[in-house]
């Protein structure tokens, strides 16, 4: 070591060369670190955005499979532009309670189909109507399309409803939820997806219904920080998204897995993590 130090001190040219070499190595290391950081923070959909981005959900951008959910409130949608922006899926509001059909359901259902956007229908639960009435209504108004994504049961409290703001006891809400999930599966032949928010999950679903895929709303933190012991398949990470083809705010969502896992889901209608178990029950048979 002392000989090397001495040579640096007694040979200015050699010293300058070594310093320059060290500088080049430092620049290269910094560049690689920058590339790694960019990869970690990459946005797979740069044409999409968020009016009110929250730093707590930044990781959602790193998921390669993303989509939207919509209802009449998005107005007319240019589905060709939605598809061209890379949208991988759309869940479309179909029914609510036992007597309401979203005014744009058919328009959106057919438009997404024509554009080649994989689409599924969702039912918004109204807790002051019987589960049977709601599923009879759903089956009357939603096509049983074998090419569609699995149906979604949207369970959250209707706290802002003027006619039904109440919360039900856990066991009653859970019994209604189970009945509706079973009827959806019986009608479509596909295991439904449960959409829920933080409050309803804590009040009713925590520790329940582990055999169903869950779609979690968490717009200020990652789902693992808000939902205790709940594996998720879909994550709604913002309600103020911007997507070409949609005017104004739109919910943006991410799928948990890779392109290959998404392809498996599309071909079997089952979360790939559950494929082996559910196929033994006659599900995941493919389209």
N, C-alpha and C positions, 0 to 999 in steps of 0.2 A: 504493500500500500504506500509506504513512504517513497519508494522509487517512482511510482506513478505520479505522486504529488510533486516530487522534485522535477520530473520531466515537464509537467505542466507549467511549473514556475519558470523553468529555464528555457522553454520553447514556446514563445508567444504564438507562432503559427499553428503549432499542434494544439495549443489551448483553445485558440479561436475555432479550430476545426471541431474539437470535441464539444465545445459549447453550442456550435451551430447544429451538430448532430443531435444533441440533447433537446434543443429547441424544436427541431423537426419532429422528433419522437413525441414531445409534449403536445404539439399541434395535432399530430395524427391521433393520439389518444383522446384528445378533446373532441376531435371530429367524430370518432367512433362513439363516444359518449353522447354526443349530440344526436347522432343517428338513432341510437338506442332510445333516447328520450322521445324523439319524434315517433318512433315505432310504437312506444307505449301510449302516446297521446294522439295517435293518428285518428282522424275522423274518416270513416269509410264513406261518408255521404256529404262531401263538401258543399253540394248545392242546397242542402237542407240547413236549417238553423233553429234558433230559439230566441224569442224576443226577450225572455228573462232567464238566461242561463244560470243554473245554480252550481257552484263548484262541488257540491256534495255528490252530484250525479255525473261528474265528468267521465267516469269510467265507462258509462253506457256507450260513449262514442267509439270505444274500442271493440265493441261487439259487431261482427261482420254482418249479421242478419238483423235487419230493422224493418219496422212497418208502422202502420197507423191504425187508429180506430176512429170511426166517424159516425155522425148522425145527421139529422136534418140541419143542425146548427152550423155545419160547414157550408151549407148552400150548394149550388151546382158545382160539380167536381169534374175537372178535365183529367179523366183517368189515364189517357195516353201519356200526359205529362207526369202524372204520379208514377207510372211505370217506368218512364224514361229516367226519372230521378233515382232509380234503383230500389224502389219500394218492393220489399219481398213479400209482404202480406198486408191484408186489410181486414179488420173485424168491423162489421157493419151493424148498427143498431137495427133490430127487426121489430121487437115487441116489448111492451111494458104492461105489467099487470095482466088483467084478463080482458081488456077491451081497447087497447091502444096499439096501433101499428105506426111506426115512424113514417112520416109523410114521404120521405125520400128513400125508403128501404128498397123498393123494387128498382127504382132508377139507379141507385148505387150498386145494387146486387148485379144487375145486368151490365152496367158500365164497367165494373171491375172485371167481370167475366170476359167481356169483349176485349179488354186491354191485356188480358193474361195475368192479372194480379190475383194470386191465390186469396180467396176470401171465405170468411166464415160469418155466421150470424150470431148476435147476442141478444139475450133476453134480460131486461132489467126488472128485478123482483120488486113487487109492490106488496108490502107486508100486511095490508088490510084486505087482501083477496086470497082465497084458498089456493093452495098449491095445485090442486087438480084443475081449477078454472084456468090458472095461468098456463099450465102445460097444454090443455086443450086448445087454448088460444094460440100458443106458439106453434103447435102442430098444424093448425088450420091456416096459418099465414106464412110459414117458412118452408120453402121447398126442401124436400128430402133428396138433396143432390149428392150423389156418391163422390163427385169430384171436389166438393167443398171441404174446407177445413172443419175440424170438430166444432160443435156448437159451444157457446160460452154462456154460463150462468153468472150474471152480474149481481153479487150480493153485497150490499152496503145499506146502512140506515138511510131513510128518507127524511132526514132532519128538517129540510127546508120545505117539505110538502105541506100544503095547506089542509089536505084531507087525511093524511096518514103520517104524522111526524113521529109516532111512538116507536119505542124499541120493544121487541118481544123478549120474553124470557129465553135464555140460551137454548134450553131443550126444545122449545117450540120452534124457534128459528132454525135449529139444526135439523129437526124432523122435516120441516118444509123443504129445506135445502136438499136433504137426502132424497126426498120424493121426486123433486124436480130433476135432479141429476139422473136418477134412475129412469125417469120418463124420457128425458132427452136421449139417453143412451139407447133405450128401447126403440125410439123413433128413428134415430140416425144410424144405429149400429156402431157408434163411435163414442169413446170415453170423453165426456165433456170436460171443458176447462173451467176452473173456478176463478173469476175475477173478483178481487176484493181490495179494500183499503185497510189502513192501519187500525182504525177504530173497530170495524166489524170483525177483523181477524182476532183482535185481542178479546173482544166480548164473546165471540161465538166459535171461531174456527181454530183457535190456538190448540194444538195437540189433536185436532180432529181431521178426518178425511185425508189421511196420508196417501191413499191410493189414487188420488186425482191430481192432474197437473194444475199448478197454480200460476195465476197471472197477478202480479202484485203492483199496486200503485205506491210509488215512493219517489216523490219529486224533489226532496231536499237531502236525501241520504241514500246510500246503497241499501238494498232490501235487507241484507243480513243485519243491518244496524237497527231496523225498525220492526222486523217480524221474527219472533222468537222461534227457533228450530223449524223453519219452514224453507224447504227447497223450492226454488222457483224455476219455472220454464220461460215465462215472459215477464218483462219488467217495463211498466209504464213510467218513464223517467221524466216526462214533462207534459204539461197541458198547454204550453205556449209555444209549441213548435211551429216551424215554417217549412212547408213542403211544396215544391212546384206543382201546380195543378189544383191546389187548395187555397182558397182565399181566407186569410186571417189565421187565427190560432187553430192548431190541431194537435191531438195527443200523439206523441211518438213513443215507440216501444222497441225493446230489444229482446231477441231470443238468446238464451244462455250460451249456445254452443257454436260449433264450427259449421262451415258450409256442408261438410259431409253429414253431420248430425241433423242439419236442417233438411237435407235431401232425404234422409231416412224418415224424418217426421212426415214430410210431404207424401212419401210413398206408402206409409203405413198408418198414418193418423195417430201415432203413439209416440210419446217421449221415448227416444232411443234408450234411455236409462231404464225404462220399464218394459221394453219390448219383450224380453224373454218371459217375464212373469205374466204379462197381459195376453200374450199370444196363446198361452195355455187356457185362457178363458174365452177364446174365440174372437178376441180383438186383434188389432194389428195385422189384419190379413192382407192389406194392400188394396190399392184402387184398381 
